[in-house]
Amino acid sequence: MAVDLTAADALALRMTSLLLRPAVQPDTVAQVVEWFGAMQAQDMASGLWSLGARLPGRTTSDVQAALERREALRTWPMRGTVHLVPPADARWMLELTGVRSLAGVEARRARLGLTDVDADRALDVLGAALAGGGRLTRAQCLAALREAGIGTDEQRGYHLLWYASVRGVTCVAPNVGTEQTFALLDEWAPEPRRLDRDEALALLAHRYVRSHGPVTDREFAGWTGLTLTDARRGLTGAGDALTRVRVDGEQTYVDAAVADAPRTPLDEVLALPGFDEYLLGYRDRSLMLDEAHRSAVVPGNNGVFQATVVLGGRVVGVWKRRLGKSTVTITVHPLTRLTAKVRARVEQALSRYAAFVELPPRFDWTA
């Protein structure tokens, strides 16, 4: 029989899952990314801090070095959005969930003035340009396409680079300086994990639930872009690794081991990046975000999330950083009244980010 949890209990469990506070805490970039299964990372700086926030004591250079060692790679595994994924899992994820973003691709191409022939030629061109361990910047990839007579202006180039990754030809390699680079997926991840469809559904369900739970079947479907039928099949396939609990009368799933782990204290203060699984891993964010604060976190409701300050599991502020040569200036905008004691704790949490980018912080408060 399912156990009943209060909203506070559910939030404490989510924090334990999302902040990697189980009995054995992952200690490498590879382990963090495998714990989540996929971590949203369309913005590179945000993706780096999502990792750094869960790996105390590491710096940007440490995380970048881990990515150079191929502990994780970036691609478009689901919902048409860039994520960090374990290299060995990239191909089956693309085949399971990534391809679902191809729905309606013909209409998109028609608007861009591209044909299916253009897109398939782009796969051949990029495959040849990157063969032999090559790694090209975004600009170099686009130049190779243009040299082959394929137009890249007006979003055509972005579409073709996305398509090559979704089809499993390329992946996003670590930046060179500030420039995005691409490599061949087969060369960057030469030992892919082989799973049949049911195994893939079950593994993806387990990873999502253990890193985000308690969650509903609809949340899992929304995160992956799977149909609700496939989402439920995956949750069932995960078997005894998951357990069911009720939150406010609604059936949800949690990882059985996480459910028994010590809970993260609800008074913890966090400084998280904008594109972090803490909020983006859900469609219903009401446990963590007050509806009155949603417009401050996602101004204009345009999908661009601000970096957040979290207290007791709830978003209480947003922050921005400006990197200088000798300091990082961090501007904090509180969304609710914060005492002087809490502000000091917020600055302490943000100081972890400053240490991550290896610059002393300077704080500005807007209110």
Helices and strands as residue ranges (DSSP letters): E 3-5, H 7-18, H 29-36, E 39-40, H 44-52, H 60-68, E 73-78, E 81-85, G 87-89, H 90-96, G 98-102, H 105-112, H 116-130, E 136-137, H 138-147, H 156-166, E 170-176, E 179-184, H 185-188, H 197-212, H 217-224, H 228-237, G 239-241, E 242-247, E 250-255, H 256-260, E 269-272, H 277-280, G 291-293, H 294-297, G 299-301, E 307-311, E 314-323, E 328-334, H 340-356, E 361-365
